[in-house]
Amino acid sequence: MRRRILVGLIGRNIQASLSPALFAEAFAAADIDGFYHLIDADRLPAQLPELFGAIKALGFAGANITYPFKQDILPLLDAVDPGAAQVGAINTVAIAQDGRTTGYNFDRHGWRDSFAETLGPDSARGKTVVLIGAGGAGRAVTFALMDLGVGTLVLHDLDLARAKALAADVTRHHGAARCHVTDDLEGDIATADGIVNATQTGMSGFAGNPVPVAAIRPTHWAADVIYTPANTEFLKAAAAKGARTLNGSGMVVHQAAAAFRCLTGETADLARLYRAFEAGLATRDRAD
């Protein structure tokens, strides 16, 4: 008898997510009778604790967690993986048969592996990077950049206290010299090697560009965690300046592979997942 597995995604503004297509491909390859549900808090009259309680009661094997719940989910968990605890944000929760829940952060690994695959690790090692956004995604990218050996990370967030809290966490694990918070975004970008947008600004439903275009140079690399759309206004502006760019697609594929392995014990084929992602993206764009 084929294994039957229920998994899902809890978040807001997630109807355009391609995670269902990625998991469907991985399920088919592993001969698993699986289904991936979108649990959209914008469409359901319930708060995070109720939504999380519902998937536990329904026998889900786990769920991905996205904006704005990556940190809010923490108090609801029974255990947290040490790497995720360091990041301070969760993007995957595994639910054991006895109902015990464990939180993981595969965004960190996904972004790191996508960056190395596309821009190359030397683009980060010893370099100065400006990161905009210190929320759940920003925390994952921050520690991914530490993994990649970034020399100096400059944090910016409209919530100064949140940025300072993230800088303090980096200091605790990596020393005070590698990360600081400032409020001169344009000046910091002008002297940096790379720029990362880890906010929701630029995502479908959150129009705009959080990066001052005038500061972008051809020698920069520019990365966005967003993949809906695949080319945000930020990445379009950076490409027009001649900068190398990285969107959130690779992060999604790599973290999906890691989450699939965590929730099913099976290893997904990255090449197949990339093909499924591109096909899903094309279908979505035609619909739009």
N, C-alpha and C positions, 0 to 999 in steps of 0.2 A: 504494500500500500504506500502511495506517495505521501511524503510528509506534508502537513498542512500548517501554514504559518500566516499569522496576521501581524503586520507592522504598519507604521504610519508616520505622519509628520504633524506636529503640533506647532501652530504659529498663526500669524496674521498675514493677510495679503499673499496667500500661497497658492491660489488657483492656477497660476502659470508655472508652478514648480515642475521640473522635469524628473524629480526623484521617482515618481511612479513608473516612468518609462525605464529608468535605470534598474530599478528593482525587478520589474517585469522581465527584463532581459536576463538578469542574474538568476532569478527564479527558474526561468525556462532552461537555462544552461545547466543548472544543478538538479533539474527534474523535481522541483519543489512546487507543490500547489500553494502558491503564496499570493497574498493580495496586500497592496499598499494603499492605505486610506489617507486622504487629506482631511485633517481635523482642524478646520479653519475657525479660529476664534472670532473672526469678523462675521461668520455666518451662523454660529451656534450660540444660543443664549446661556452660556455658562462661563465660569472663570477657570483659570488654569487648574486649581485643585480638583474641580469637578471633572474637567476633561481628562486629567491624568487618572483620576479614580475610575472613570468609565472604561478606559482602555485596559486597566488592570482587571476590572471585573469581567470584561469580555474575553480575557485570555490572550491578549496581545503578547507577542514575544518581546516587543519593545517598540521604541519610536525614536525618530529624529526630532530634535527640538530646534526651532529657529526663532527669529525675531518675533516678539520682544521678550521671549521667555528663557533665554539661555542662562541667565543668572537667577531668575525667579524660581526655576525648577529645583535649585539646590536644596532648599529646606525640606522639600518633599521626598528626598531620596533616602534610602537606607545606607548607602555607601557611595563613595566617589573614588574613581581611579586616581592614583597619585598624580599622574600627568595632568588630568583635568582639574584636580585641586590646585595645582600650581597656576594654571590658567585662570581659574576662578569662574569658569563658564562651561556649560554642558551642551553638546549637540546630539548626543545619542544616549538613550536610556535602555538598558537591558532589563527585562522582567523575568525572573526565574519562575519555575513552576510553583514554588511556594509563595509567590507574590513579592519576594524581596527584589528591590530595585537598585541598580548600580549605574551611576552616571559616568560617561566618557566624553572626551573632547577629541574628535577626529578632524575637526576643522584645522587644528594646528598642524597635524601631519599632512592633511590634504593640501593646505596652502603651501607648506614647505616643499612638498614633493612636486607640486605643479610649478612653483617658481624655479626649482632646480631643473626641471624638465624643459621649461620654456626659455627662461632668461639665463639660466646657468648659475651655479652657486657662487662663482667669482663676481657676479653682479652685486652680491650682498656682502661678501666677506670683507671686513675692514672698512666698509663704506658708511656714509652718513645717509640716513633715511628719515623722511618726514612721514609720520602716520597720522591720519585724520580720523578720529573716532576711537574712543576708549571703552566702548561697550563690549558685548559678548564677542562679536567678530573681531573687533580691534584687539582684544586680549589674546585671542588665538593667534592672530597675525603677529602680535608683539613677540610671543614666545617662539613662534616659528622663525622670526627674524633672529632671535637670540640663537636658536639652533643653527642657523645659517652663518653665524659669526659676524653679524653686523657690528661695526665699530661704535657708531653713535646713533641712537634712536631719539628723534625729537617728536614728542607727543603734543597733539592739539585736539581739544574737544570743547564744545560750547559749555559743557559741564566741567568746570575747572577742578572741582573736588574729585570727580571721577577720574580725570586724567592724572591727578596727583596720587590717587590711590593705586592706579596701575603702575606708575613710576616707582612707588614705594615697593610694590611687589617685585618688580624687576630688580630693584636695588637689593632686596633681600636675597634673591637667588643668584644675581650676576654682578653685584657691586654697583656703587654709585656712579661710576664713570661712564656707563654705557647708555644711560637713559635720562632725559630731563624734559620738563614741560616749559613751553614758552607761549607767548601770545603774538609773536611776529610771524604769522604764517607765510606771507609773501617773501619776507627776508630769509626765512629758514629754507624755503623751497629753492630760492635762488642759489644757495650755497650747498645744496644737497646733491646726492647722486641718484636718489630714487624717491618716489612719492607713492603712498598707498592711501586709497580711500577705503575706509572700513566702516563708513556710515551707510544708512539706507538712501541717502540723497543720490538721485540718479536712477534709482530703481523705478520700475513701472508703478505709478501711484505716488511717487515721491520725486517729482521732477526737479531738476536743477543740477548744479555743479558746485561742489564745496571747495574746489581748487581754483585759486586766482590764475587765470590763463596766462596773464602777462609774465608770470614768473617761470613758466615752463620753458625748458631749453631742449635743443636736439640731443644733448648729451645725457639727459635724464632717461631713466626707465620709469614707467608709470603703470601701477597695478590697481585693480579694483576687485573687491570681493563679489561684486554684483555680476549676475549673468542674465538678468531679466530687466532690460535688454542686454544682449551680449556686448554691445558697444554703447557705453554710457556717454553722456556729453563730455565728461572728463576724459575718457579714452579717445574720443573723436578729436578733442582739442589737442591732446598730447600727440596723437599720430600726425595731426596737421602740422605740428611743430617739428616733426621728425624724430620724436622720442619712440623708443621701443615700448610696447604695451603688453599687458597681461590682464585678461578678464577673469571672471570667477569660474569659468567653465571647468578648468582642470581641477580646481579646488573641489568642486562638486563631485566630479568623477572619482577622484582619489579618496575623498572622505566617504563616498557611497560604498566604494569597495571595502574600506575598513569597517564601516558600519555593518555591511552585509556579512562579513566574516565574523564579526562580534555576535550578531543576532542569530546566525544560522550555523556557524562553524565551517562554512564552505568558502572557498576562495574564488572570487569573481575574476574573469578575464578582463583586464583593463582595456584591451583593444576592442573587445565587444562592447564594453560600456561606453567607450568614446563614440563608436558607431551609433549606438542607441541614442546617445546624447545629441549627436548631430542630426539624426533623423527626427528626433523629438523637437529639436530647435527649429528645423525647417518646417515641420507641420505646424508648430505654434505660430511661426512668422507668417505662414500662408493664411492662417485663421485671422491673425491680426490685420 
